[in-house]
Amino acid sequence: MDRVAVIRERLEQTFAPTHLVVRDDSHRHAGHAGARDGRGHFSVELASEAFRGQAPLARHRAVYAAMGDLMQTDIHALAIDARLPEDTR
């Protein structure tokens, strides 16, 4: 399974998002020192009721927690846009 699919699966299982976009931005960081070890740069947009009552920092921490070991093995950088369903653009 590719990394985008694994990220998507973990986010879907953890947050049951009403909106989810996962992008692999690694091509934009070719040659970047942090990407030399093969880990990638990704961005996620997700909206979930699970974020209700959480401050932005808590939402980001929850997303990082959902990524678990991927943060050590597959993900070098993760840009996160985590919001409530009614805040979907």
N, C-alpha and C positions, 0 to 999 in steps of 0.2 A: 504494500500500500504506500502511495506517495505521501510526503510530509503534509501537504495541504489537506489531504483526505483524513489523515490521522488527527490533525489539529481540529478540523471540522467535526469529526466524530466525538472528540473529547468535549468540545464546546456544546454540541447538541445533547450529549448525555448529561452534562452537568447543569446546563442552564435552560434547556428546552426553549431556545430563542425563537422569537417571532420574526426576527430579521437576522441574517447571518451572511457575511461576506468574508472570505479568507483569501488573501492575496500573497503570492510569493514574490517579494521584491528583491530577491537575491541578485538578479541580473543588474540592478542599479548599484550594487555594492561590490562588483567584481574588483578584485585586487585590494579590497579593504582588509586591513590587518586582522580584524576580528573574524573575517570570513575564511581565512586561510585554512582553518581546521575542518572545513566542509560544512559547518553549520550555516543556516540560512537566516535571511532577514524576511520577516513576515509582518503583515498588518491584518488586523481583524476589526470588523465592525459587527457589533451584536447588540440586539435589544432583547431584554428579558425581564419578566416580572420578578425574577429572582434578585434583581438589583434594587427593588423597592426598599427605601429606607436606608440605603447604603450611600455613603459619601463616595466621590470619585476614586479616592485612594483605595478604599475597601473593595470597590468593584475591580480595580486593576489587580489587587492582591488575589482576589478570587479567581480571576482569569489565569494568573501565573500559577496558582495552586492547581487548577484544572490541567495545566500543561505538564505539571509534575516533572518527570525525568527528561522530557523533551527539551527542557531549558538547559540541560547539561549535555545532551547528545545531538540534538537536531536544530535547535533555535539559538542563534546568536543575539538577535534583536527582534523584539515584538512590539509593534505600535498598536495600541488598544484604543478603540472608541466603544465604550460600554455604556449603554443608556437604557432607559425605560421604553416600553413599546410605544407609548404616546409621543415619544421624542424622536421617532424614526424620521429621517429626512426624506 
